[in-house]
């Protein structure tokens, strides 16, 4: 069972679950949206982000439904084993114990989650065991599909952790390493290298980056040895910072616009920039890989689909308001890759409060640092499932020490070797990201529904069934995922050319 490999941990309220999902989705992808919106045009961006948010919500409900079928399958196997054991015990009952045995048999034949339709709705599909995507792949995929899934998930999660491990120290270095700028018209370009001095002549920018990386590893690395719930207060604090940061950026941009100082005049559409916008939006709605760790501990899952929809709706509003105020506030050519850097411009400051500028500059650090433990724990649990063998229990050293180290050391090593994020982001967010967000959930729910019909019959009712229960939606998502990969490939080709 899943619980034998990964503990569910202590439960939390639906509100806490929404916070975890919100914090997981809203990361650096949100801060790259204004530039992508400005390049692609406001009308195309509006239509595309709504469409991509809809597809991401759909595949999220696919993953939740698959989790419920996986839990039902585990319960069915457990019940079968119990019935076999009970039948074997009854064969050796002595004649004088027949009355007691009869009572036990009646109890076993009494209505239960398997053969009672009313109780089935309540018990059979409850999501109480944390079944990671790796175990779901082993349940519902054949051997080839299973290996392809792990190739996809491992590339994505390791790449994601390496990006985070490199981006946080790099951001801290760029903020704290002083740069002497003389404001001119037009502004003078300054070329900085890793060998450029940071804190005097003794420490260059590369060494400063590695110092921050070491601190980042020591501070957040230990979270991988525990469960996601151990980050509860960190999640709450960072969620508050996210709301404050987004609100400040939106208010500052809207203030400049309403005062007639907005410099942005975005075009309606620019087709050649759509593939890049597509990739940014796919990355910005990514959460499917960590859903088992976040959804399973939620106490009351009665209205889970509605709660997830509300989360996606709020996130979509944030993305739209943030991006549209950005593209109308700043000139398209001046919008930075990381939007917060626009609020740290020393020559044309949007606010006179330097503290606000530094807070916004550090906001990506807060965002990535909060996501890092969640994604690391998800990778750890999938690695445990990958190497698990039936009937085998991991020794304490392997379970508690080896797997956490196997999770955390490779991305940290990559980050120590390079701070060039372009290659890592390209591979991680493009092909593996589209596969995890679209293809894997669609194939999983298709196979899970087929298994459900075989085990429990066509009349079995799953209370966590996706609102998109018709098979048309599954095929549509598969087509959409294929087109997503084509779009991303075109984007890479256009970028190189």
C-alpha positions as CSV (number, residue, x, y, z in Angstrom):
1,X,0.0,0.0,0.0
2,X,1.0,3.6,-0.5
3,X,1.0,4.2,3.2
4,X,3.7,1.6,3.6
5,X,6.1,3.7,1.6
6,X,5.0,7.3,2.3
7,X,3.2,8.4,5.4
8,X,0.2,10.7,4.9
9,X,1.1,12.7,7.9
10,X,-1.2,14.9,10.0
11,X,-4.4,16.2,8.4
12,X,-5.1,19.9,7.7
13,X,-8.2,21.9,6.7
14,X,-9.4,22.6,3.1
15,X,-8.3,26.2,3.6
16,X,-4.7,25.1,4.3
17,X,-4.9,22.8,1.3
18,X,-5.9,25.8,-0.9
19,X,-2.9,27.7,0.4
20,X,-0.5,24.9,-0.4
21,X,-1.9,24.6,-3.9
22,X,-1.8,28.4,-4.4
23,X,1.8,28.6,-3.2
24,X,2.8,25.7,-5.5
25,X,1.3,27.2,-8.6
26,X,2.2,30.8,-8.2
27,X,5.9,30.9,-8.6
28,X,8.4,32.5,-11.0
29,X,6.1,31.7,-13.9
30,X,3.8,34.5,-12.7
31,X,6.7,37.0,-12.8
32,X,7.6,36.2,-16.4
33,X,4.0,36.7,-17.6
34,X,4.0,40.5,-18.1
35,X,6.9,40.3,-20.6
36,X,5.2,37.4,-22.4
37,X,1.9,39.2,-22.5
38,X,3.5,42.3,-23.9
39,X,5.3,40.4,-26.6
40,X,2.3,38.3,-27.7
41,X,-0.4,41.1,-27.5
42,X,-3.2,41.7,-25.0
43,X,-6.0,39.9,-26.9
44,X,-4.2,36.7,-27.7
45,X,-2.7,36.6,-24.2
46,X,-6.2,37.0,-22.6
47,X,-7.7,34.2,-24.7
48,X,-4.7,31.9,-24.3
49,X,-4.3,32.2,-20.5
50,X,-8.0,31.5,-19.9
51,X,-7.8,28.5,-22.2
52,X,-4.6,27.1,-20.6
53,X,-6.0,27.7,-17.1
54,X,-9.1,25.7,-18.1
55,X,-7.0,22.8,-19.4
56,X,-4.8,22.8,-16.3
57,X,-7.8,22.7,-14.0
58,X,-9.3,19.9,-16.1
59,X,-6.1,17.7,-15.8
60,X,-5.9,18.5,-12.1
61,X,-9.4,17.0,-11.7
62,X,-8.1,14.0,-13.8
63,X,-5.3,13.4,-11.3
64,X,-7.7,13.7,-8.3
65,X,-10.1,11.1,-9.9
66,X,-7.2,8.8,-10.5
67,X,-6.1,9.1,-6.9
68,X,-9.6,8.1,-5.8
69,X,-9.6,5.0,-8.1
70,X,-6.1,4.1,-6.9
71,X,-7.4,4.2,-3.3
72,X,-10.4,2.1,-4.2
73,X,-8.1,-0.4,-5.9
74,X,-5.9,-0.6,-2.8
75,X,-9.0,-1.2,-0.6
76,X,-10.3,-3.9,-2.9
77,X,-7.0,-5.7,-2.8
78,X,-6.9,-5.4,1.0
79,X,-10.5,-6.8,1.3
80,X,-9.7,-9.7,-1.0
81,X,-6.7,-10.6,1.1
82,X,-8.7,-10.4,4.3
83,X,-11.4,-12.6,2.8
84,X,-8.8,-15.2,1.8
85,X,-7.3,-15.2,5.3
86,X,-10.7,-15.5,6.9
87,X,-11.8,-18.3,4.6
88,X,-8.6,-20.2,5.4
89,X,-9.2,-19.7,9.1
90,X,-12.7,-21.1,8.8
91,X,-11.5,-24.4,7.3
92,X,-9.8,-25.3,10.6
93,X,-12.5,-24.3,13.0
94,X,-13.4,-27.1,15.4
95,X,-17.0,-28.3,15.6
96,X,-17.6,-26.7,19.0
97,X,-16.8,-23.3,17.6
98,X,-19.2,-23.4,14.7
99,X,-21.7,-21.0,16.3
100,X,-19.0,-18.4,16.8
101,X,-17.7,-19.0,13.3
102,X,-21.2,-18.5,11.9
103,X,-21.4,-15.1,13.6
104,X,-18.0,-14.1,12.2
105,X,-19.1,-15.1,8.7
106,X,-22.3,-13.0,9.0
107,X,-20.2,-10.0,10.0
108,X,-18.0,-10.5,7.0
109,X,-21.0,-10.7,4.7
110,X,-22.6,-7.7,6.2
111,X,-22.7,-4.5,4.1
112,X,-19.3,-3.1,3.5
113,X,-17.7,-0.5,1.2
114,X,-17.3,-3.1,-1.6
115,X,-20.8,-4.7,-1.8
116,X,-23.1,-2.0,-0.4
117,X,-23.8,0.8,-2.9
118,X,-24.7,3.3,-0.2
119,X,-21.6,2.8,1.8
120,X,-19.5,2.5,-1.4
121,X,-20.2,6.2,-2.2
122,X,-18.8,7.1,1.2
123,X,-15.9,4.7,1.8
124,X,-14.6,3.1,-1.4
125,X,-13.2,6.1,-3.2
126,X,-12.1,8.1,-0.2
127,X,-8.6,9.5,-0.7
128,X,-6.9,8.5,2.6
129,X,-3.8,6.8,1.3
130,X,-1.2,9.0,-0.4
131,X,-0.6,7.4,-3.8
132,X,2.1,9.3,-5.6
133,X,1.9,9.7,-9.4
134,X,4.7,7.1,-9.7
135,X,2.6,4.4,-7.9
136,X,-0.4,5.4,-10.0
137,X,1.7,4.9,-13.1
138,X,2.7,1.4,-11.9
139,X,-1.0,0.6,-11.2
140,X,-2.5,1.7,-14.5
141,X,0.3,1.8,-17.1
142,X,2.1,-1.0,-18.8
143,X,5.9,-1.4,-18.4
144,X,6.7,1.0,-21.3
145,X,4.3,3.6,-20.1
146,X,5.7,3.3,-16.6
147,X,9.2,4.0,-17.7
148,X,8.2,6.9,-19.9
149,X,6.3,8.4,-17.0
150,X,9.4,8.2,-14.8
151,X,11.6,9.6,-17.4
152,X,9.3,12.6,-17.7
153,X,8.7,13.1,-13.9
154,X,12.3,12.7,-12.9
155,X,13.6,15.1,-15.5
156,X,11.0,17.7,-14.5
157,X,11.4,17.4,-10.8
158,X,15.2,17.3,-10.8
159,X,15.3,20.1,-13.3
160,X,12.8,22.1,-11.2
161,X,14.9,21.7,-8.1
162,X,18.1,22.6,-9.9
163,X,16.4,25.8,-11.3
164,X,15.2,26.8,-7.8
165,X,18.6,26.0,-6.3
166,X,20.4,28.2,-8.8
167,X,17.8,31.0,-9.1
168,X,17.5,31.9,-5.4
169,X,21.2,32.4,-4.8
170,X,21.6,34.2,-8.2
171,X,18.8,36.6,-7.2
172,X,20.3,37.3,-3.8
173,X,23.7,37.9,-5.4
174,X,22.3,40.3,-8.0
175,X,20.5,42.3,-5.3
176,X,23.3,42.4,-2.7
177,X,26.3,42.8,-5.0
178,X,26.7,46.6,-5.5
179,X,26.8,48.0,-9.1
180,X,27.8,51.6,-9.8
181,X,25.3,52.9,-12.3
182,X,25.4,56.4,-13.9
183,X,22.0,57.3,-15.2
184,X,22.2,58.5,-18.8
185,X,19.9,58.9,-21.7
186,X,20.0,56.4,-23.2
187,X,21.2,54.2,-20.3
188,X,24.7,52.8,-20.5
189,X,25.0,49.1,-20.8
190,X,27.1,47.3,-18.0
191,X,28.5,43.9,-18.7
192,X,28.9,41.8,-15.5
193,X,30.7,38.5,-15.4
194,X,31.2,35.9,-12.6
195,X,34.7,37.3,-12.1
196,X,33.4,40.8,-11.5
197,X,34.0,42.0,-7.9
198,X,31.0,41.7,-5.5
199,X,32.1,42.5,-1.9
200,X,35.3,44.3,-2.5
201,X,38.1,42.6,-4.5
202,X,38.3,39.5,-2.2
203,X,34.9,38.1,-3.2
204,X,33.8,38.0,-6.8
205,X,30.2,37.4,-8.0
206,X,30.7,33.7,-8.5
207,X,31.9,33.1,-5.0
208,X,29.1,35.2,-3.6
209,X,26.6,33.0,-5.5
210,X,28.1,29.9,-4.0
211,X,28.0,31.3,-0.5
212,X,24.3,32.0,-1.0
213,X,23.8,28.5,-2.5
214,X,25.4,26.9,0.5
215,X,23.1,28.9,2.8
216,X,20.1,28.0,0.7
217,X,21.0,24.3,0.9
218,X,21.5,24.3,4.7
219,X,18.3,26.2,5.3
220,X,15.8,24.4,3.1
221,X,17.5,21.0,2.4
222,X,16.5,19.5,5.8
223,X,12.8,19.9,4.9
224,X,13.1,16.9,2.5
225,X,13.7,14.6,5.6
226,X,10.1,15.4,6.8
227,X,6.6,15.7,5.4
228,X,5.1,18.7,3.7
229,X,3.0,19.6,6.7
230,X,6.2,20.5,8.6
231,X,6.3,23.6,6.4
232,X,2.8,24.8,7.5
233,X,3.9,28.1,9.1
234,X,6.4,28.8,6.4
235,X,3.6,28.3,3.8
236,X,1.3,30.7,5.7
237,X,4.0,33.3,6.0
238,X,5.0,33.1,2.4
239,X,1.4,33.1,1.2
240,X,1.0,36.4,3.1
241,X,4.1,37.8,1.4
242,X,2.8,36.7,-2.0
243,X,-0.5,38.6,-1.5
244,X,1.4,41.6,-0.3
245,X,3.9,41.6,-3.1
246,X,1.3,41.1,-5.9
247,X,-0.9,43.8,-4.3
248,X,2.0,46.3,-4.1
249,X,3.0,45.7,-7.7
250,X,-0.6,46.0,-9.0
251,X,-1.2,49.1,-6.9
252,X,2.0,50.8,-8.0
253,X,1.4,50.0,-11.7
254,X,-2.3,51.1,-11.5
255,X,-1.3,54.3,-9.8
256,X,1.1,55.2,-12.5
257,X,-1.5,54.4,-15.2
258,X,-4.3,56.4,-13.5
259,X,-1.9,59.4,-13.1
260,X,-1.4,59.4,-16.9
261,X,2.2,58.2,-16.6
262,X,1.7,54.8,-18.1
263,X,4.1,54.2,-21.0
264,X,2.7,50.9,-22.3
265,X,0.9,50.6,-25.6
266,X,0.6,46.9,-26.2
267,X,-0.4,45.5,-29.5
268,X,-3.5,43.4,-29.9
269,X,-1.7,40.3,-31.3
270,X,1.7,39.2,-32.3
271,X,1.6,35.7,-33.6
272,X,5.3,34.9,-33.6
273,X,5.5,35.4,-29.8
274,X,2.6,33.0,-29.0
275,X,4.8,29.9,-28.6
276,X,6.8,31.7,-25.9
277,X,3.6,32.8,-24.1
278,X,2.4,29.2,-24.4
279,X,5.5,27.9,-22.6
280,X,5.3,30.5,-19.9
281,X,1.6,29.7,-19.2
282,X,2.2,26.0,-19.1
283,X,4.9,26.4,-16.5
284,X,2.8,28.9,-14.6
285,X,-0.1,26.5,-14.0
286,X,2.0,23.5,-13.1
287,X,0.8,21.6,-10.0
288,X,-0.2,18.2,-11.1
289,X,3.0,16.4,-10.0
290,X,2.6,17.4,-6.3
291,X,-1.2,16.9,-5.9
292,X,-1.0,13.6,-4.0
293,X,1.2,15.2,-1.3
294,X,-1.1,18.2,-1.0
295,X,-4.6,16.8,-1.5
296,X,-4.5,13.5,0.6
297,X,-4.0,15.2,4.0
298,X,-7.1,17.5,3.5
299,X,-9.7,16.5,6.1
300,X,-12.9,17.2,4.2
301,X,-12.8,16.5,0.5
302,X,-16.5,16.7,-0.1
303,X,-16.3,19.7,-2.4
304,X,-12.8,19.2,-3.6
305,X,-13.4,20.0,-7.3
306,X,-15.1,23.2,-6.3
307,X,-12.3,24.2,-4.0
308,X,-9.7,23.5,-6.7
309,X,-11.8,25.5,-9.2
310,X,-11.9,28.4,-6.7
311,X,-8.1,28.3,-6.3
312,X,-7.6,28.3,-10.1
313,X,-10.0,31.2,-10.5
314,X,-8.2,33.3,-8.0
315,X,-4.8,32.5,-9.5
316,X,-6.1,33.4,-13.0
317,X,-7.4,36.7,-11.7
318,X,-4.0,37.4,-10.2
319,X,-2.2,36.6,-13.4
320,X,-4.5,38.7,-15.5
321,X,-4.5,41.8,-13.3
322,X,-0.7,41.6,-12.7
323,X,0.1,41.2,-16.4
324,X,-2.3,43.8,-17.8
325,X,-1.3,46.5,-15.3
326,X,2.3,45.6,-16.2
327,X,2.0,45.9,-20.0
328,X,0.1,49.2,-19.8
329,X,2.4,50.7,-17.2
330,X,5.8,49.9,-18.8
331,X,7.0,50.0,-22.4
332,X,7.1,46.6,-23.9
333,X,10.9,46.7,-24.5
334,X,11.5,47.8,-20.9
335,X,9.6,44.9,-19.2
336,X,12.1,42.6,-17.5
337,X,12.1,38.8,-17.7
338,X,11.5,38.8,-14.0
339,X,8.8,41.5,-13.5
340,X,9.9,42.5,-10.0
341,X,13.1,44.0,-11.4
342,X,11.0,46.8,-13.0
343,X,10.3,48.1,-9.5
344,X,14.1,48.4,-8.8
345,X,15.0,50.7,-11.6
346,X,17.4,53.2,-10.0
347,X,17.1,55.7,-12.9
348,X,13.3,55.7,-13.3
349,X,11.9,54.5,-10.0
350,X,8.2,53.7,-9.8
351,X,8.3,54.4,-6.0
352,X,10.5,56.5,-3.8
353,X,10.5,53.9,-1.1
354,X,13.6,51.9,-1.6
355,X,12.4,49.3,1.0
356,X,9.5,48.4,-1.3
357,X,11.9,47.9,-4.2
358,X,14.1,45.6,-2.2
359,X,11.1,43.7,-0.9
360,X,9.8,43.1,-4.4
361,X,13.3,42.2,-5.6
362,X,13.4,39.5,-2.9
363,X,9.9,38.2,-3.6
364,X,11.1,35.6,-6.1
365,X,13.4,34.3,-3.4
366,X,10.4,33.8,-1.0
367,X,8.4,32.2,-3.8
368,X,11.0,29.6,-4.9
369,X,12.1,28.9,-1.3
370,X,8.6,27.9,-0.3
371,X,8.1,25.6,-3.3
372,X,11.4,23.9,-3.0
373,X,10.5,21.7,0.0
374,X,7.1,20.7,-1.6
375,X,8.7,19.6,-4.9
376,X,11.6,17.9,-3.1
377,X,9.3,15.9,-1.0
378,X,7.3,14.9,-4.1
379,X,10.4,13.7,-5.8
380,X,11.5,11.8,-2.7
381,X,8.2,10.0,-2.5
382,X,8.3,9.1,-6.3
383,X,11.8,7.8,-6.0
384,X,10.7,5.6,-3.1
385,X,7.9,4.2,-5.3
386,X,10.3,3.7,-8.2
387,X,12.7,1.5,-6.3
388,X,10.1,-0.3,-4.2
389,X,9.5,-4.0,-4.5
390,X,6.4,-5.8,-3.5
391,X,6.6,-7.1,0.1
392,X,9.8,-5.2,0.9
393,X,10.0,-2.6,3.6
394,X,12.8,0.0,3.4
395,X,15.3,-0.1,6.4
396,X,15.2,3.1,8.4
397,X,18.6,4.4,7.0
398,X,17.4,3.9,3.4
399,X,14.0,5.4,4.0
400,X,15.0,8.4,6.2
401,X,18.5,9.1,5.0
402,X,19.4,7.7,1.6
403,X,16.3,8.8,-0.3
404,X,16.3,12.4,1.0
405,X,20.0,12.7,0.1
406,X,19.3,11.2,-3.4
407,X,16.6,13.8,-3.8
408,X,18.6,16.9,-2.7
409,X,22.2,16.3,-3.7
410,X,22.0,16.1,-7.5
411,X,20.2,19.4,-8.1
412,X,22.4,21.1,-5.5
413,X,25.5,19.7,-7.3
414,X,24.1,21.0,-10.7
415,X,23.5,24.4,-9.1
416,X,27.1,24.5,-7.8
417,X,28.4,23.7,-11.2
418,X,26.4,26.4,-13.1
419,X,24.1,29.3,-12.7
420,X,23.1,29.3,-16.4
421,X,19.3,28.6,-16.1
422,X,18.5,28.8,-19.9
423,X,19.2,25.2,-20.7
424,X,17.6,23.8,-17.5
425,X,14.4,25.9,-17.9
426,X,14.2,24.9,-21.6
427,X,14.3,21.2,-21.0
428,X,12.4,21.2,-17.8
429,X,9.5,23.5,-18.6
430,X,9.1,22.6,-22.3
431,X,8.8,18.9,-22.9
432,X,8.7,17.3,-19.5
433,X,6.3,20.1,-18.3
434,X,3.8,19.6,-21.1
435,X,4.0,15.9,-20.6
436,X,3.2,16.1,-16.9
437,X,0.5,18.7,-17.1
438,X,-1.4,17.2,-20.1
439,X,-0.4,13.8,-21.4
440,X,0.3,11.9,-18.1
441,X,-3.0,13.0,-16.4
442,X,-5.1,12.1,-19.5
443,X,-3.5,8.7,-19.9
444,X,-3.8,8.0,-16.1
445,X,-7.5,8.9,-15.9
446,X,-8.3,6.9,-19.1
447,X,-6.6,3.8,-17.7
448,X,-8.1,4.3,-14.2
449,X,-11.6,4.5,-15.5
450,X,-11.1,1.3,-17.5
451,X,-9.8,-0.4,-14.3
452,X,-12.7,0.9,-12.3
453,X,-15.3,-0.6,-14.7
454,X,-13.5,-4.0,-14.6
455,X,-13.2,-4.2,-10.8
456,X,-16.4,-2.5,-9.6
457,X,-18.7,-2.6,-12.6
458,X,-20.1,0.2,-14.8
459,X,-22.6,1.3,-12.1
460,X,-20.0,2.1,-9.5
461,X,-20.2,5.7,-8.4
462,X,-17.0,7.7,-7.7
463,X,-17.7,10.8,-5.7
464,X,-14.4,12.3,-6.9
465,X,-15.1,11.8,-10.6
466,X,-13.9,14.7,-12.7
467,X,-16.6,17.1,-14.0
468,X,-15.1,16.3,-17.4
469,X,-16.2,12.6,-17.2
470,X,-16.9,12.2,-20.9
471,X,-14.1,10.4,-22.9
472,X,-14.1,13.3,-25.4
473,X,-12.3,15.5,-22.9
474,X,-9.5,12.9,-22.4
475,X,-8.9,12.7,-26.2
476,X,-9.1,16.5,-26.5
477,X,-6.4,16.9,-23.8
478,X,-4.1,14.4,-25.5
479,X,-4.5,16.3,-28.7
480,X,-3.9,19.6,-26.9
481,X,-0.8,18.2,-25.2
482,X,0.7,17.1,-28.5
483,X,0.1,20.6,-29.9
484,X,1.7,22.1,-26.8
485,X,4.9,20.2,-27.5
486,X,4.8,21.3,-31.1
487,X,4.3,24.9,-30.0
488,X,7.3,24.7,-27.6
489,X,9.5,23.1,-30.3
490,X,8.6,26.0,-32.7
491,X,9.4,28.4,-29.9
492,X,12.9,26.9,-29.5
493,X,13.5,26.9,-33.2
494,X,12.4,30.6,-33.5
495,X,14.6,31.6,-30.5
496,X,17.7,29.9,-31.9
497,X,17.1,31.5,-35.4
